[in-house]
Amino acid sequence: MKSTEKKRRQPNTVNWSLAVGIALVSAVLLFVFVGLFYTPYDPMEMSMALKNKPPSLSHPFGTDYMGRDVLSRVMDGAGTTFLIGVVTVVIGLVLGTLVGAFTGYYGGLADEILMRLNDTLTSFPSILLALVFVSVIGTGKYNIIIALGVIFIPSFARVVRSEYIVQKELDYVSNARLLGAGNLRIMFVHILPNTAPILLSSVTIGLNNAILAEAGMSYLSLGVQPPDPSLGRMLSEAQGYFMSAPWVALAPGMMIVLTVLGFSMISENIGRRERDFGGK
Amino acid sequence: MRYYLKKIISLIMVLFLIMLLTFIAFQVIPGDGAVTRLGVDATPEAIEALRESLGLNKSLPARFFSFLGGAVRGDFGISYHYSKPVGELLAARLPATVGLAVISILFIVAVSVPLGLLCSRREGGVADRVITFVTQTLMAVPAFFLGIIITLVFGLALRWFSPGGYVSPGEDFMGFLSYMVFPAISIAIPKIAMTVKFLKTSVLRELKLDYVRTARSKGNTERAILWKHVLKNALIPVITFMGMVIADVLAGSIVVEKVFNLPGVGRLLITAISNRDYPVVEAVVVYIASVVLIVNFVVDLLYQKVDPRVRIE
C-alpha cells in the first residue's frame, strides 16, 4: 500500500532515470555479449612495438604496457567481471532465499540465532570479509566467486525473511492453508512469487556490490589472477604506467562506473525498500 | 541500566565469537607456522624447537585461549614474515589509517549535511536536480578509481601533491595532513553522495509531519524550522547510517592506501595475505572487526540517547 503512494508522488523523474538506467545496462550488456564472440584484437596478444600507444583509429582506447589493445581487453575483462558478478549473485540469491524463507516462515530459535549472526556479518564491509575468505581459500576467479557468493547470502536472507514475516500473516496464505496446501507449497508456490519485486531490487544492488568487490579485490591483486583480464586487474596494471599511459586506466574505470550507474538507476526505480528508511 | 548491560554483554559475546571464528579459520588452513617461518630446508629439530616456543604443540583449545588472552593484551604473537611482534607492526601502521578515516569522516559530515539540507529545502529545484544527478553518478565511482583520477589530475597534471609521498605525523604533522587530504577526498566523495541522498529522504519525511506545521503556524522562519526542529529528528536515522559509513570508510581505506601508497593497516593486511603471514592477518581482522563493532555499539547508545523509544523493547 505504502509503496504505491510513494511512487505516485514523483511520476516524472521515475521514468526518466529508469530509461537511462536500462539504456546504460543494455549498452554494457551488448558490449560484453559481443566481447564473448568478437574482439577487435586478441586481448592477450603482446607487441613491444605498440607499447603504451595513446588512443588512435586502430586502437580507440590505446594500448597498454605490453602493447595489448585496451578496447579488446576491456571487452574481455568486463566479461570476466560480469561472470563473477552474476554467479556470485545467483549463489547469494538461491541460498539466501532458502535461509530467509525458512527462518521468516517458521521463526523460532534457529531464526534468532541465524539473524543475530546475519546482523553481525552484514555490519562488516563485504570486501573485508572477502579478503578474509581469500586468505583462507586462496585467490583466483573461482575462489572469488565462492567468497563473494557466501558473503552475499546474509543480505538476501534478511530481505527475504522480512518479506516472509509480512506475507505469512496475509489472507491468501491462510486461504491456501484451508485449501490444504502444505508448508513447503505455501512457502515456494504462494509466497515466493510475491517477493519478486523486492528481490529484483536486491539483485541489482547485489550485482553492483559484486562488481565493485571484484574490481577492488583484483585491484589489490587478490582477485582474478593473470592471464585472465578483469576490470580491476586492468586498473591495477595500469597504475604502474600512469605517467606515460593514463588511458589504460580510464577505459576499465569508466566501464565500471557506467555499469554500476546503470544498475543503481534501475534498482532505484523498481521498488523502494522500507529498510532504507531506518525500519520506521 | 539494563539496556546498557544487555548491549555490553552482546558486544563482548560477538567479539568473542569473531575471535573464535578467526582463530578457527586460520587453523584449518594446511601449513605449519614454524615451517613458514624457517623455510622448508630447516632441520626437523629447529622446526620442533620453534613449534615449542610458538606454542604450536599445545592442544587446540589451549592455543585458542592463549590467542584470546594475547589479543586482549594487544599481543598477537610474532609475524612469520617480518619476525617482529605483530602488535608493533600494527601500531606503526595505525597513524595513516586512523588519520585517513578521521579526515574522511570529517569531510563526509561537513559536506553532506549542508548539501542534504539544501536539496530538501529546494526539492525539485535546479540545485536539487543538479546535486541529485551528481550524487547518483558519484555513488557509482569506486573509491580507488576516484583515487586514480585524483592522482592523475591533482598529482601529475596540476602537481598539487607528490603521488606516493608520505611523512609520519610525528615528523611533520602538517605534512602528514597534507598527504592525507587527497586520499581522504577519494574515500569521502562516494560516501558524501550516499549521505546526501539519505539525509534528503530523511528531512523530506520529517517536513511532512505535524510538528512542522505547528512550528510554521507559530511564525518560525523556514530556516529556523529546518535547523532547530527538523534537523534534530532527521539526523536520527542518519546516525545509524553513519555507523555503516564508518565501516565502509575503513574498508575503502584498504584499497585507497594502495592507490596513494600510504603505509596503513590496509596495506599491511594485503601484504600479509599475499605472504601467508597469518598472525598479522588475524590481528588486522580482529582489529577492524573490533572497530566496526565498537562503532556500532556507540551508534546504538547515541541512538537511544536521541530517541528514547528504542529502549522499550
Interface residues (C-beta under 8 A of the other chain):
Chain A: S17 T120 S123 F124 P125 S126 I127 L128 L131 V132 V134 S135 V136 N208 L212 A215 G216 Y219 L220 S221 L222 L235 A238 Q239 F242 M243 P246 A249 G253 I256 V257 L258 V260 L261 S264 M265 E268 D276 F277 G278 K280
Chain B: V14 L17 I18 T22 A25 F26 V28 I29 Q136 T137 M139 A140 V141 P142 F144 F145 I148 I149 T151 L152 L156 P163 F198 T201 S202 R205 I236 P237 T240 F241 G243 M244 A247 D248 L250 A251 G252 I254 V255 K258 V259 L269 I270 A272 I273 S274 R276 Y278 V281 V285 I288 A289 V292 L293 N296
